[in-house]
Amino acid sequence: YCEVLVNGKQVGSHLGGFEPFSFDITAVAQAGAENELAVGVTDYTAGLKPGVPIPEDPEKLPAGCMMIPFGTRAGSVRGIWQDVMLEVRPPVVVEESKVETSVRNGTLSARLMLRNDDDQARTVTVSPQVLDAGKPVFALESRSVTIPAKGTVTVQWQRPWTGARLWWPSDPHLYDLQTEVKQGETLT
């Protein structure tokens, strides 16, 4: 279990030690000033169900006593054991993305959800392209969309795609979908 504070104000908490999580600190961070980031963590005992006593030997936890999946040796991992990052993000970001290919139909479908965290609407141009080992294969049509203040917009594409190199266990080939989101000439 962890609690995250910025400048003494709690921005979030998380229970579980195996999945990534993030918090938006825009409201409490002070631009151009020194900010304090504090991350407080506890060990596996935070995941015990209420009323379960802390066992003397954490390796012998009884079944059904945990609120979260318990997948490591309780005594071996404590504290922060992976990276903690502070990222500056622009007001418009790609919130979700989904890419589907169909061998049967010979198509590529892409769907992106864009999120605008700003207090005013933003108009952006979205330009995706398929890459193979960093080299362009083809581009999807650029689209201009307006995202309302504090809102989201979903943009979708579908196009034929035959002749793609198919993934196979003996040849695990993958393509990348790279997307540029620009406001005017500025990448967001």
C-alpha positions as CSV (number, residue, x, y, z in Angstrom):
1,Y,0.0,0.0,0.0
2,C,1.3,3.5,-0.8
3,E,0.2,7.1,-0.3
4,V,1.6,9.8,-2.5
5,L,1.9,13.4,-1.4
6,V,3.0,16.5,-3.2
7,N,3.8,19.6,-1.1
8,G,2.1,17.9,1.9
9,K,-1.2,17.3,0.0
10,Q,-2.3,13.7,-0.7
11,V,-2.7,13.2,-4.4
12,G,-3.6,9.5,-4.2
13,S,-3.1,6.0,-2.7
14,H,-2.8,2.5,-4.2
15,L,-3.2,-1.0,-2.8
16,G,-1.3,-3.7,-4.7
17,G,2.3,-4.2,-5.5
18,F,2.3,-5.6,-9.0
19,E,0.6,-3.2,-11.3
20,P,1.5,0.3,-12.5
21,F,-0.5,3.3,-11.3
22,S,-0.4,7.1,-11.7
23,F,-1.7,10.3,-10.2
24,D,-2.3,13.7,-11.7
25,I,-0.5,16.3,-9.5
26,T,-1.3,19.4,-11.6
27,A,-3.5,21.0,-8.9
28,V,-0.9,20.8,-6.2
29,A,2.4,21.2,-8.1
30,Q,3.9,24.7,-8.2
31,A,5.4,25.6,-11.6
32,G,8.8,27.2,-11.4
33,A,9.2,26.4,-7.7
34,E,10.8,23.6,-5.7
35,N,8.2,20.9,-5.0
36,E,8.3,18.0,-2.5
37,L,7.2,14.5,-3.7
38,A,6.7,12.0,-0.8
39,V,5.9,8.3,-1.4
40,G,5.0,6.3,1.7
41,V,4.8,2.6,1.5
42,T,3.9,-0.3,3.8
43,D,4.6,-4.0,3.4
44,Y,2.3,-6.9,2.7
45,T,0.4,-6.4,5.9
46,A,-1.6,-3.6,4.3
47,G,-3.3,-6.2,2.2
48,L,-4.6,-8.2,5.1
49,K,-8.4,-8.3,5.5
50,P,-9.6,-6.3,8.5
51,G,-9.4,-8.4,11.7
52,V,-6.7,-10.8,10.4
53,P,-3.8,-10.8,12.9
54,I,-0.3,-10.2,11.5
55,P,1.2,-13.7,11.3
56,E,4.6,-14.4,12.9
57,D,5.7,-16.3,9.8
58,P,4.4,-14.4,6.7
59,E,5.3,-17.4,4.5
60,K,2.4,-19.3,6.2
61,L,-0.5,-17.0,5.6
62,P,-3.8,-18.8,5.8
63,A,-6.0,-18.9,2.7
64,G,-8.5,-16.1,2.2
65,C,-6.8,-13.6,4.5
66,M,-5.6,-11.2,1.8
67,M,-7.6,-8.5,0.0
68,I,-5.2,-8.5,-2.9
69,P,-3.3,-11.2,-4.8
70,F,-0.2,-12.3,-2.9
71,G,2.3,-13.4,-5.4
72,T,5.8,-13.1,-3.9
73,R,7.5,-14.1,-0.7
74,A,6.2,-11.8,1.9
75,G,9.5,-11.3,3.7
76,S,11.6,-10.8,0.5
77,V,10.2,-7.7,-1.1
78,R,9.6,-4.5,0.9
79,G,9.5,-0.9,0.0
80,I,9.7,0.6,-3.5
81,W,11.2,-2.0,-5.8
82,Q,10.6,-0.5,-9.2
83,D,11.0,3.0,-10.8
84,V,9.0,6.0,-9.6
85,M,8.7,8.7,-12.3
86,L,7.5,12.2,-12.5
87,E,6.3,13.1,-16.0
88,V,5.3,16.4,-17.4
89,R,2.4,15.8,-19.9
90,P,0.8,18.2,-22.3
91,P,-2.8,19.1,-22.0
92,V,-3.8,16.8,-24.8
93,V,-2.7,13.1,-24.5
94,V,-3.7,9.8,-26.0
95,E,-5.8,8.2,-23.2
96,E,-6.4,4.8,-24.8
97,S,-5.4,3.1,-28.1
98,K,-6.6,0.0,-29.8
99,V,-5.3,-1.6,-33.0
100,E,-6.9,-4.6,-34.6
101,T,-5.8,-6.5,-37.7
102,S,-7.9,-9.0,-39.5
103,V,-6.2,-11.6,-41.8
104,R,-9.6,-12.9,-42.9
105,N,-10.8,-9.4,-43.9
106,G,-7.4,-8.0,-44.8
107,T,-7.9,-4.8,-42.7
108,L,-6.3,-2.7,-40.1
109,S,-8.5,-0.8,-37.6
110,A,-7.2,1.8,-35.2
111,R,-9.0,3.7,-32.5
112,L,-7.5,6.4,-30.3
113,M,-9.2,8.2,-27.4
114,L,-7.7,11.7,-26.9
115,R,-8.1,13.5,-23.5
116,N,-7.9,17.2,-23.0
117,D,-7.0,18.3,-19.5
118,D,-7.1,22.0,-20.3
119,D,-9.8,24.4,-19.3
120,Q,-10.4,25.3,-22.9
121,A,-11.2,23.3,-26.0
122,R,-8.2,22.2,-28.1
123,T,-8.1,21.5,-31.8
124,V,-5.4,19.0,-32.8
125,T,-4.3,17.1,-35.9
126,V,-3.8,13.3,-35.4
127,S,-1.5,11.6,-37.9
128,P,-0.9,7.8,-37.4
129,Q,1.5,5.6,-39.5
130,V,2.4,2.0,-39.4
131,L,6.1,1.3,-39.0
132,D,8.2,-1.9,-39.6
133,A,11.5,-1.8,-37.7
134,G,11.2,2.0,-37.6
135,K,10.6,2.4,-41.3
136,P,7.2,3.7,-42.6
137,V,4.9,1.1,-44.2
138,F,1.9,3.4,-44.8
139,A,0.2,6.4,-43.2
140,L,-3.4,6.6,-42.1
141,E,-5.4,9.7,-43.1
142,S,-4.6,12.7,-40.8
143,R,-7.6,14.0,-39.0
144,S,-8.3,17.3,-37.3
145,V,-10.4,17.0,-34.2
146,T,-11.6,19.4,-31.5
147,I,-11.5,18.1,-27.9
148,P,-13.7,19.9,-25.4
149,A,-12.3,21.3,-22.2
150,K,-11.8,18.5,-19.7
151,G,-13.2,16.1,-22.2
152,T,-12.4,13.2,-24.6
153,V,-12.8,12.4,-28.3
154,T,-12.4,9.1,-30.0
155,V,-11.0,9.0,-33.5
156,Q,-11.1,5.8,-35.7
157,W,-9.6,4.6,-38.9
158,Q,-10.0,1.5,-41.0
159,R,-8.2,0.6,-44.2
160,P,-7.3,-2.5,-46.3
161,W,-4.0,-4.2,-45.5
162,T,-3.0,-7.2,-47.4
163,G,0.5,-8.7,-47.6
164,A,1.4,-8.0,-44.0
165,R,4.1,-10.2,-42.6
166,L,2.2,-12.3,-40.1
167,W,3.3,-13.1,-36.6
168,W,4.2,-16.7,-36.0
169,P,5.9,-18.4,-33.1
170,S,9.0,-19.2,-35.2
171,D,8.8,-15.6,-36.7
172,P,7.3,-13.2,-34.0
173,H,7.2,-10.2,-36.3
174,L,5.5,-7.1,-35.0
175,Y,4.6,-3.7,-36.5
176,D,4.3,-0.4,-34.6
177,L,1.6,2.3,-34.9
178,Q,3.2,5.7,-34.3
179,T,0.9,8.6,-33.9
180,E,1.7,12.3,-33.9
181,V,-0.7,14.7,-32.2
182,K,-0.1,18.3,-33.1
183,Q,-1.7,21.6,-32.1
184,G,-0.7,23.8,-35.0
185,E,2.9,23.0,-35.6
186,T,3.6,21.9,-32.0
187,L,3.7,18.3,-31.0
188,T,1.6,17.7,-27.9
